[in-house]
């Protein structure tokens, strides 16, 4: 039984014990994150472009599959005692979240204040995904009739689903100084999960609930949404102040950087929102500003960058 099995696997046998000390638990997790980049690269061997050749050169593919399996430590997750039929694999695949749902989950972990419940859900998804992949590997090695479909499924799980699940834990993904404390907090919570320390539940305030609803509407590209229309109005005001439209792509990049700096100016943001919604009181203006920044960080305004072009 591996570490993730013990924490997130079936709870039928509560008599089982896990003898992995604190340092080894953290070392296993950190090495797993490092090894993922190797598995990610190896999975390209049977992506949609290469899968037919992978089946044709089966001996080489078997070696790649064994490498991928060997890079998931049995101390982390172990399926040696399990034999799953293909129908049961299908059930496991249905249990997993879609890529879009995983993206929402990891976005919530990074951008929402309340992270405790979300990080547990992320780890559960990691466990279920790894278990499914390892069982898929065992079936694929037998080269069944639907081996092509199974290889492509395995590729998608590794290259897209897993990559998205690990994104919040990778320090390099936090490029700005303001986001580095977020990575530190997520790392701390991950450590607590792996050491099985109790997470303190945080209560979501009314303001946080309202911000969450507003972010959802601001991210909706349907312009009829009133909060989306407000968000686009704020973006337009900021882009004009940043010098839009720009004559060249280099200037466009600088313009966006300038706009992002302007976005951090509370007084300026207050002035813009008050201009667009003069009846809003201070509390609602503050909520709009928080929601706009969160929506921007989630990448929901990327299509509006065209406003910077001439």
C-alpha positions in Angstrom: 0.0 0.0 0.0 1.4 3.4 -1.0 1.1 6.7 0.7 -1.7 8.1 -1.5 -3.5 4.7 -1.2 -3.4 4.9 2.5 -4.7 8.5 2.6 -7.1 8.5 -0.3 -7.8 4.9 -1.3 -10.6 2.6 -0.2 -11.2 2.6 3.5 -12.4 -1.0 3.7 -9.4 -2.3 5.5 -8.8 0.1 8.4 -6.4 -2.4 10.1 -3.7 -1.6 7.6 -0.8 0.6 8.8 1.7 2.6 6.8 5.2 2.8 8.0 6.6 5.8 6.1 8.2 8.5 8.2 7.8 12.3 7.8 10.9 13.0 5.7 10.2 10.1 3.3 6.6 11.2 2.7 7.7 14.6 1.6 10.6 13.3 -0.4 8.3 10.9 -2.2 6.0 13.7 -3.2 8.7 16.1 -4.3 10.4 13.4 -6.4 7.0 12.5 -7.9 6.6 16.1 -9.1 10.1 16.0 -10.6 9.6 12.6 -12.3 6.3 13.7 -13.8 8.1 15.9 -16.4 9.9 12.7 -17.6 6.6 10.8 -17.8 5.0 13.7 -19.6 7.8 13.6 -22.2 7.7 9.8 -22.6 3.9 9.9 -23.2 4.5 11.8 -26.4 5.7 8.5 -27.8 2.0 7.5 -28.3 0.2 10.8 -28.8 -2.3 11.2 -31.6 0.5 12.0 -34.1 2.7 9.0 -33.1 0.2 6.4 -31.9 0.1 4.3 -35.1 3.9 4.1 -35.3 4.0 3.2 -31.6 1.7 0.2 -32.2 3.8 -0.8 -35.2 7.0 -0.6 -33.2 5.5 -2.4 -30.2 8.7 -3.6 -28.6 9.9 0.0 -28.3 6.5 1.1 -27.0 6.6 -1.6 -24.3 9.9 -0.2 -23.1 8.4 3.3 -22.9 5.4 2.0 -21.0 7.6 0.2 -18.5 9.6 3.5 -18.0 6.4 5.4 -17.4 5.2 2.9 -14.8 8.6 2.8 -13.1 8.5 6.5 -12.5 5.5 6.2 -10.3 6.9 4.9 -6.9 5.1 2.0 -5.4 5.7 3.7 -2.1 3.3 6.4 -3.4 0.6 4.3 -5.1 0.5 0.5 -5.5 -1.8 -1.7 -7.5 0.1 -5.0 -7.2 -2.8 -6.6 -5.3 -5.5 -5.5 -7.8 -6.6 -7.1 -11.1 -9.1 -4.9 -13.0 -10.9 -5.9 -16.1 -11.4 -3.5 -19.0 -15.0 -2.8 -18.0 -13.8 -1.8 -14.5 -11.2 0.6 -16.1 -14.1 2.2 -17.9 -15.9 2.8 -14.6 -12.7 4.4 -13.2 -12.4 6.6 -16.2 -16.0 7.8 -15.7 -15.3 8.6 -12.1 -12.5 11.0 -13.1 -13.2 14.6 -13.7 -13.1 16.1 -17.2 -10.1 18.3 -18.1 -12.4 21.4 -17.8 -13.5 20.3 -14.3 -9.9 19.7 -13.3 -8.9 23.2 -14.6 -11.7 24.7 -12.5 -10.6 22.8 -9.4 -7.0 23.9 -9.7 -8.0 27.5 -10.4 -10.1 27.4 -7.3 -7.1 26.1 -5.3 -4.9 28.9 -6.5 -7.3 31.9 -6.5 -9.8 31.2 -3.8 -9.1 32.1 -0.2 -10.5 28.8 1.2 -8.1 26.1 0.0 -8.5 23.3 2.5 -11.4 21.4 1.0 -10.1 22.0 -2.5 -6.6 20.7 -1.9 -8.1 17.4 -0.6 -10.2 17.2 -3.7 -7.0 17.8 -5.9 -5.1 15.0 -4.1 -8.1 12.6 -4.4 -8.1 13.3 -8.1 -4.3 12.7 -8.3 -4.7 9.4 -6.5 -7.6 8.3 -8.8 -5.8 9.4 -11.9 -2.6 7.6 -11.1 -4.4 4.4 -10.1 -6.3 4.5 -13.4 -3.1 5.1 -15.4 -1.3 2.2 -13.7 -4.2 -0.2 -14.4 -4.3 1.0 -18.0 -0.6 0.3 -18.3 -1.2 -3.4 -17.3 -4.0 -3.8 -19.8 -2.1 -2.0 -22.7 0.9 -4.2 -22.2 -1.3 -7.1 -23.3 -2.0 -5.3 -26.6 -5.8 -5.8 -26.7 -7.8 -5.1 -29.9 -8.5 -1.5 -28.7 -4.9 -0.7 -27.8 -4.9 2.5 -29.8 -7.8 4.0 -27.9 -6.3 2.9 -24.6 -2.9 4.5 -25.5 -4.6 7.7 -26.5 -6.5 7.7 -23.2 -3.3 7.1 -21.3 -1.7 10.0 -23.1 -4.5 12.4 -22.3 -4.5 11.5 -18.7 -0.7 12.1 -18.3 -0.2 15.0 -20.7 -3.3 17.0 -19.9 -5.1 15.9 -16.7 -2.0 15.2 -14.6 -0.2 18.3 -15.9 -3.1 20.4 -14.8 -3.4 18.7 -11.4 0.3 19.4 -10.6 0.3 23.0 -11.9 -0.6 24.6 -8.5 2.4 22.8 -6.8 5.1 24.0 -9.3 6.9 27.1 -8.1 7.8 28.2 -11.6 4.1 28.7 -12.4 4.0 31.6 -10.0 5.8 34.3 -11.9 4.8 37.5 -10.0 5.9 38.4 -6.5 2.3 38.8 -5.4 1.5 35.1 -6.3 4.6 33.6 -4.6 2.9 33.5 -1.1 0.1 31.5 -2.7 2.6 28.8 -3.7 4.0 28.8 -0.2 0.5 28.4 1.3 -0.4 25.5 -1.1 3.0 23.8 -0.3 2.2 24.1 3.4 -1.2 22.6 2.9 0.1 19.8 0.8 2.6 19.0 3.5 -0.1 18.8 6.1 -2.2 16.5 3.8 0.8 14.2 3.3 1.6 14.1 7.0 -2.1 13.6 7.7 -2.4 16.6 9.9 -5.9 18.0 10.4 -6.7 21.0 8.2 -8.5 23.9 9.9 -11.8 24.7 8.1 -12.3 28.3 7.1 -15.7 29.9 6.9 -16.6 31.6 3.6 -17.8 35.2 4.2 -20.7 36.8 2.4 -18.3 39.0 0.5 -16.3 36.0 -0.7 -19.4 34.3 -1.9 -20.5 37.5 -3.8 -17.0 37.8 -5.3 -17.1 34.2 -6.5 -20.5 34.8 -8.2 -19.2 38.0 -9.8 -16.0 36.3 -11.1 -18.2 33.6 -12.7 -20.2 36.3 -14.5 -17.2 38.4 -15.4 -15.6 35.3 -17.0 -18.7 34.7 -19.1 -18.0 36.0 -22.6 -21.7 36.7 -23.1 -21.8 40.5 -23.2 -25.4 40.6 -22.0 -24.2 39.6 -18.5 -24.1 42.9 -16.6 -21.0 42.0 -14.6 -19.2 41.0 -17.9 -20.2 44.3 -19.4 -18.8 46.1 -16.4 -15.6 44.1 -16.6 -15.1 44.9 -20.2 -15.7 48.6 -19.4 -13.0 48.5 -16.7 -10.6 46.7 -19.1 -11.3 49.3 -21.8 -10.6 52.2 -19.4 -7.3 50.6 -18.2 -6.2 49.8 -21.8 -6.7 53.4 -22.9 -4.7 54.6 -19.9 -2.0 52.1 -20.8 -1.8 53.6 -24.4 -4.0 51.3 -26.5 -4.1 50.8 -29.4 -0.4 50.0 -30.0 1.5 50.2 -33.3 3.5 47.0 -32.9 3.6 43.6 -31.1 6.4 44.7 -28.8 4.5 47.8 -27.8 1.5 45.6 -27.2 3.4 43.6 -24.7 4.6 46.7 -22.9 1.1 48.1 -23.0 -0.4 45.0 -21.3 2.4 45.1 -18.7 1.6 48.8 -18.0 -2.1 48.0 -17.7 -1.4 45.2 -15.2 0.6 47.7 -13.1 -2.3 50.2 -13.3 -4.6 47.4 -12.2 -2.8 47.2 -8.8 -3.6 50.9 -8.1 -6.6 50.8 -5.7 -7.3 54.5 -6.0 -7.3 54.3 -9.8 -9.5 51.2 -9.8 -12.0 52.9 -7.4 -12.2 55.9 -9.7 -12.8 53.8 -12.8 -15.6 51.6 -11.2 -17.2 54.7 -9.7 -17.2 56.3 -13.2 -18.9 53.3 -14.7 -21.2 52.6 -11.8 -21.8 55.9 -10.0 -24.5 54.4 -7.8 -22.3 51.7 -6.3 -21.3 52.2 -2.7 -17.7 51.7 -1.4 -18.4 48.1 -0.3 -19.7 47.1 -3.8 -16.9 48.9 -5.5 -14.3 47.0 -3.5 -16.0 43.8 -4.4 -16.0 44.6 -8.1 -12.2 45.4 -7.9 -11.4 42.1 -6.2 -13.6 40.2 -8.6 -12.0 41.9 -11.7 -8.5 41.1 -10.5 -9.4 37.5 -9.9 -11.1 37.2 -13.2 -8.0 38.7 -14.9 -5.7 36.3 -13.1 -7.8 33.4 -14.3 -7.2 34.4 -17.9 -10.8 35.2 -18.8 -9.9 38.5 -20.6 -7.3 37.2 -23.0 -9.5 37.8 -26.0 -9.7 41.5 -25.0 -6.0 41.9 -25.6 -7.0 42.5 -29.3 -8.0 46.0 -28.1 -4.3 46.8 -27.8 -3.7 46.2 -31.5 -4.2 48.9 -34.2 
